[in-house]
Amino acid sequence: MKRTTAVFLAVLLFAGACEGSSSKSGSGGGSVPGVTDSEVVVGTHMPLTGPAAAGYAKISPATKAYFDFVNAGGGIHGRKITYQVKDDAYNPATTQQVVRELVLQDKVFAILNGLGTATHSGVLDFLKTNRVPDLFVASGSRTWNQPDKYPQTFGFNPDYTVEGKILGSYVKQNLAGKRACFLGQDDDFGRDSLAGIEKILGPVAAEQSYVTSSPNVGPQMGALKAAGCEVVLLATIPGFTALSIGTAAKIGFKPQFVVSNVGADPATVSKALGAAAPLLEGVVSANYLPLTTDAPNPWIQLFKKVNDQYNGGAEFDNNVVYGMSVAYLFVQSLQAAGRDLTRDGITAAVRRNGFQGPGLVPLRFSDKDHSGYGGQQLTRIEGGKAVFFGQAWTTDDADGAVQPYTGQPVTPPQNGIPAA
């Protein structure tokens, strides 16, 4: 009887040890979800339909196209990259549903470039609980930069407060004395942008907000006109950039628009404006990645080649450049994580940073900073195209100065794939 009990206890202990090992997936013990010797599977939530689909629906196909390009070259450490994209229609409730599917059913290794502030905020705790790397979120919210609370979450875009400070500095230096006002999305996107702007300009003369479920900014534009605004800073997604500029024109309101790069891609906004696209002329914005209008740029040449060969020759706009830039950074992260790929290993690789790619300014990743790019360069729409002017600028999301960045850009490797 005692021997039977001892055997039974030994079996229980062995089973417990096995269970404990498998629960450490991604930490060096047991199998790693989404990873085999020949494949790594990652997933994302994207607004392929809904109010943010204009322009943004092009990001994930561009990311996949770059992965297909890398796969054609043999993959990374012998693994091909599979990218699973689920439509959340920019609806936070749907985001939670599709991310749960990706993690619990599809068993993805990581979530890559999930798009949206309100949408992605709702899945942070779920991803943390399941220990899923949450890489390069497609939003500039400061929420992603909480290394102690969310150690596996990292941003990509410059955070909105950094951008607000840079755009605010432009207004202060070039439009001094003009009545500056603000319209922003009613979430962290708008609030963080305004926080940055007001660090430089002080309180704006008038402030309005919008919600994506109501495609009408007539009251907001009317209020800004009535307030005598001469400069309007917009923290808007592309459809609402077009709505704001088009609505202002209809009521005879002609301020200088200064727009977050989130909603300033000329190709996307022009389509939404239709015949009124010339209203974009002179709009000021900023960017941190090369522009499609810079044909001699080697990154643009690489991404254009990939777009033609692996993205069905889709219209080559700045959303495509964004999607491929994210993909390039993820490939760098896989290279840095090494052949023995684990979830903890890739987050450690991102924290180590050292990445160089198409960005005009450095990435800020470290043990204590999980935000993405640390600055931008100003752009102006001329002849229907965005063009850079001046120099790149960097700053922080606190009270640090907005400073010029003088580092030299790097060129892509000859084969277009980052080396280990």
N, C-alpha and C positions, 0 to 999 in steps of 0.2 A: 504493500500500500504506500509506504514512504517513497519507494523508488518510483512508483507511478506518479506520485505528487511532484517529485523532483523533476521528472521528465516533462511533466505538464508545465511547471514553472519555467523550465529552460526554454520550452517552445514559446511561451508567452514573452519571455525576455528577448528571444531572437526576433519574434514578430515585431515587438516594440522598437528594437534597434533598426529593423528594416524600415518601419514606418517613419522613425525619426530621420533616417537617411534620406528618404524620398521627400520629406517635408523641407529638406534643405536644398531643393532644386535651385540652381543658380548660385549656390554658395560653395560649390566644390564637392557636394555630396549628392549622390543619386543622379538621375537623369535630369537634364535641363529642358524645361518646356520650350518647344519650338526649335530645338537644335538637334540635328543629326550630323553624322559625318559628312553629309553631302548637301545639307540645306539649313538655312536659318529663316524662320518665319516671323515677320513683324506685321503689326496691324496699325490701323489708324481710323479715326472718325473724321469725316469731312462733309461740308455742306454741298453735296452734289446737286441738291434741289433746295428750294426755299430762298429766303431773302438775302442770303450771303453767297448764293451760288454763282452770281455774275463774277467772273474772273477767278474766284477761289476754286471753282470746280476743276480748273485746269492744273492745280498744284499737284494733286496726287498722281495723275497720269504722267506728269513730267518727272516726278520722283521715281515712279516705276520704270520710266524709259531709261533713266540713268542706271538703275539697277539691272535692267536687261542688257545694257551696254557692258556693265561690269561682268555679268554672268556670261556673256559671249566671250569675254576674255579669260574665263576660267573661274570666276567668283573670287571669294576671299578665304584664304586658308582651305581651299578645296570645297567651300560651301557656296551654293547658289543662294541668292536672296529672293525670297517670296514675299510679296507685299500685298496684304489683304486690306482692302479699303471698304469701309461701310459708311453709307449715307446717314447722317443724323439730321439733315435739313436745318441745321443751326438751331435745334430745339434741345434744351438741356435734358429733358426727360428721355428723349430718343437717344441722346448721347450715352446716358447711363445704361440703357438697354443694349446698345450695340457694343459698348466697351465690355460689358459683362459677357456677351457672346464671344468676343474676341479672346478674352482671357480664360473663361471657364469651358467653352466649347471648342474653340479653335486652337487653344493652347499656344498663343503667340509668345514669342520670347520677350518682346517689348512693344510698347506703344510708341509710335514715332510720329511727331509733328501733328498731334491732334489739334484741330483748329477751333479757336474761339475762347474768349474769356469766360463768359457765363457758362458755356457748354462744358469746357474742360474742368472748371472749378469743381463741378459736381462729381467728378470721378477720382479726384486726388486721393481721398481716404480709401476708396476701394482699391486703387492701384498700390497704395502703401501697404494695406493689409495683406495683399497677395504678393507683395515684394516684386512687382513688375517694374522694370526700368521704364521711366516716363521721359522720353528724350525729345528735346528740341521742340517744345510746345509752340504752336503757331499763334502766338499772341505775345504782346509785350507787357502783360500784367506782372506786377511785382510779386504776385502770389507764388510764382514758380521759383522765386529766389528765397526759399526757406530751408537751407540745408539741414538744419537741426530737426525740423518738423517733417520735411519731405526729402529725405536724403537721396532718393532715386529720381527726383524730378529736376529737369533742366530746361531753361528757356532757349530761345534762338534769336528772335527779334530783339533789337534794342528795347529796353523797357520804356513804357509810355512816358514816364517822368523824365527820363533822359531825353527822349525826343521832344517833349514839351519844353524843356530848358533850351534845347538847340533852336527850335522854332521861335520861342520867345526871345532869344538873343537876336535872331534875325530882325524881328519886329522892333526891338529896342534900338538896334543900331541903324536900321534903314527906314523905319516908319515912325520915328520918334514924334510924339505930340499928337498922333492920330488916335482916335477913340477905338480901342481894341476890345473885341467881344469874342464870345465862345459859344459853339454848339457842339455837343458831344453825346455819344451813346450813353444810355442810362445804366452803366455798369462800371466795372473797374477800368475799362478802356477809357471812357470819358473822364472819370474821376481822377485817374492817375495822370492823364494828359493835362488836365487843368491844373493839377498840383504842380507839375513841372513848369507850365507857362507862368503861373503866379509866383513861383520862386524867382523868376526873372523880372516880370512886369509888375508884380503886385496885383491886387484885385482887378479883374477885368471889369469893363464898364457895364456889361450885361452878359448874362449867362442863360443858355437854354439847353434842353436835352430832348432826346427822342427815344422811342422804343421801336425795335425792329418789326413788331407786329402791326404797327400803324404807319403805312407808307404815305405819310402826309406831314410835311414840315411847314405848311402855310402859316399856321399860327406862330411858329418859332421865328420864321423869317420876317414876318410882320412885326413881331416884337423887337427884333434886332434893328430893323429899319427905323422903327419909332424911337429907339434909344439913340439914334444918330451914329450907329457904328460905322467906322470907316475901314476897319480891318476886322475880318471874321476868321478866327482860327477854328478849323473843323477837326474833330476826332470822330470820323465817320467811315463806315465800310463803303465800298464803291457805289452801290446803289443809292445810298443816302448822300454821298458827295454829289452825284448827278442831280438828285432831288433838290438838294440845297441850292446849288448853283442855278439850276433851271427855274426853281421857284422864285429865287431872288430876282432873276431877270424879268420874270412875268410881272412883278410888282414894282419894277423900276428901281430896284435896289442894287447898287453896283460897288460893293466894297472890294478891297483887296482880299482875296481868299488865300489863306495859308493852311495847308491840309496835311494831316498825318499821312505817312507813306502807306499806311494800311489801306487807305481809300483813294490813292492818287495815281494809280496806273492809267496813263492816258488812253491806251487801247480799250481798257475795260470801261472807263467812265465815258469815253466818247460814244461807245456803242449805246450806253444807257441814255445819253443825251440826244442821240440821233442827229437831226438837222441842226440842233443847237450846240453841237460839239465845239464850234469856234469860241463859245463862252469860256472854254478852258484856257484860252490864251493868257499867259501871264501868271497863272496860278503857281504859287511857290510851295514846294514840299521838300522832302529830303529822302535819301536812300543810303544804304550801307552795302549794297551789292552792285556790280556793274550793270549798266543799262543796255538794253537791246540796241539802242541807237548808236552805241560805241562799237561799230563793226570791227575795227582793228584790234579790239581787246581780245587777248588769247582765251579768256574764259568764255566770252561771248561766242567766239569761233568754235570752241569745244562744245558748248551747250547747243549751239545751232546745229552742229553736225549730229549730235545725239538726237536732237529733236527730229531732224529729217529722217534719220535711219530707224529710230525706235519709238517715235511718238506720232507716227503717221503724218509727219509734216504739219502738225497743228500750228495754228497761228502763233508765232514766236513773240510772246510779250513778256513783261517783267514777272508775271506769275509763274511762267515756265522757268525763268532764271531762278526764282525763289525755290521752286520745287526741286530743281537739280542741285542747287547749292546745299539744301538740306540733305539730299541723298549723298552728296560728296562727303559731307561731314560725318554722316552715319558710317560710310565705308571707312573713313579714317579711324573712326572709333572701333570698328570691328578689327581693323589691322592692329591697332594699339592694344586691344584686349587679348590678342594672341590666339593660337590654335585651340587651346583649352578654354573654350568660350563658356563663360558663366554670367549670370545676371550681375553678381557683385563685381565680376571682373570688368564688365563694360562700364559700369558706373564709376569704378575706380579710374579707368582709362580716361573718361571724360573729365573727371576732377583733375587729373594730371595735366590736361590741356596740352599745350604745345602745338595745337593744330594751326595750320596755315592753309588758306584756300582763297576763294574769290572775294571775301569780305574786304572792304576798304579800311576797316579799323579792326583791332584785335578782339577776339573772344575773351570774355572775362572769367571763364570757368576756373574754379579752384576749390579747395576744401570749404572755404567760407563764402563763395560766391557762385551761385548756380544760374545767374542771369546769362544772357547771350552776348551779342555784340554790344560794345560800349560806346557807340557814337554813330554819326551819320555825316553825309555831305549834302549841302543844299542843292535843290534842283529847281528849274523853272520851265514851264511848258512854253515852247517856242515852235511855231509852225506845226502844232499838233503833237510835238514830241517833247519828252522830258530831257533836259540837258543839265549836266552838273555845272555849277559855278562856285568860285571860291575854293576853299580847301575843306578837308574833312575835320570834324570836331569830335572830341570826346568829353564826357563828364560822368558824374555819378547820379544816383537818384536822391542824394541828400543835398547838402549846401555847397558842394565843391564847384569850382569855377568851370565854365565851358572853355576848353582849351584846344588850340589847333593840334592836329595829329600830323606828324611829318614822316611817318614810316613809309617805306616803299612797298608797293604791292608785289606779291609773288606771282609767278606764272605756273600754269598747271604742268604736271609731268608730261613727257612726250606722248605716252600712250593714253593719257587722260584718266588714269587710275592711280590713286595715292598709294605709295609704297608703304610697306610695314615699317 
